[in-house]
Amino acid sequence: MSIIVTNEITVPAERAEAVAGRFKANSKNLHGLDGFEGFQVCQPTDPDDSRWLVITRWRDEEAYAAWRESKNYAKSHPDNPADEAKRPLKGVDAQSVVRHYAIAHDYTP
């Protein structure tokens, strides 16, 4: 069964629109990846909360690991400071909390 990988990031209110736009623009890098099943970027509804949740769904841990090693990942997560402007989270606190979950039950009406 699929796995879910979440990433909780801190996005300042003044960067919200730009960050949402960067994720949208970079979503094309995920299209067609083997084992990729979808993702959501969730913005908090509480204006005092700056913690966003990025949720990705993968066929299995191996598919997720392959993406982490791919050119597509490197393209949107550059290590080179000169490429900082290309990152979806430019200007966002680099601290994040990443968690992996196995789906114990899935129901979609």
Residue pairs with C-beta under 8 A, 6 or more apart in sequence:
1 102
1 103
1 106
2 37
2 57
2 58
2 59
2 60
2 103
2 106
3 57
3 58
3 59
3 60
3 61
3 64
3 100
3 101
3 102
3 103
4 55
4 56
4 57
4 58
4 100
4 101
4 103
5 55
5 56
5 57
5 58
5 64
5 98
5 99
5 100
5 101
6 53
6 54
6 55
6 56
6 97
6 98
6 99
6 101
7 53
7 54
7 56
7 96
7 97
7 98
8 51
8 52
8 53
8 54
8 96
8 97
8 98
9 51
9 52
9 54
9 89
9 92
9 93
9 95
9 96
10 50
10 51
10 52
10 92
10 93
10 95
10 96
11 19
11 43
11 50
11 51
11 52
11 89
11 92
11 93
12 50
12 91
12 92
12 93
13 47
13 50
15 91
15 92
16 43
18 90
18 91
19 52
19 88
19 89
19 92
20 41
20 43
22 87
22 88
22 89
22 90
23 41
23 54
23 88
25 88
26 76
26 88
27 39
29 72
29 75
29 76
30 36
30 39
30 67
30 72
33 63
33 67
33 70
33 72
34 59
34 63
34 66
35 58
35 59
35 60
35 62
35 63
35 64
35 66
35 67
36 56
36 57
36 58
36 59
36 63
36 67
37 57
37 58
37 59
38 56
38 57
39 54
39 55
39 56
39 57
40 54
40 55
41 52
41 53
41 54
41 55
42 52
42 53
42 54
42 55
43 52
44 50
44 51
44 52
56 64
58 64
58 67
61 100
64 100
67 73
75 86
76 86
76 87
76 88
77 87
78 84
78 86
78 87
84 90
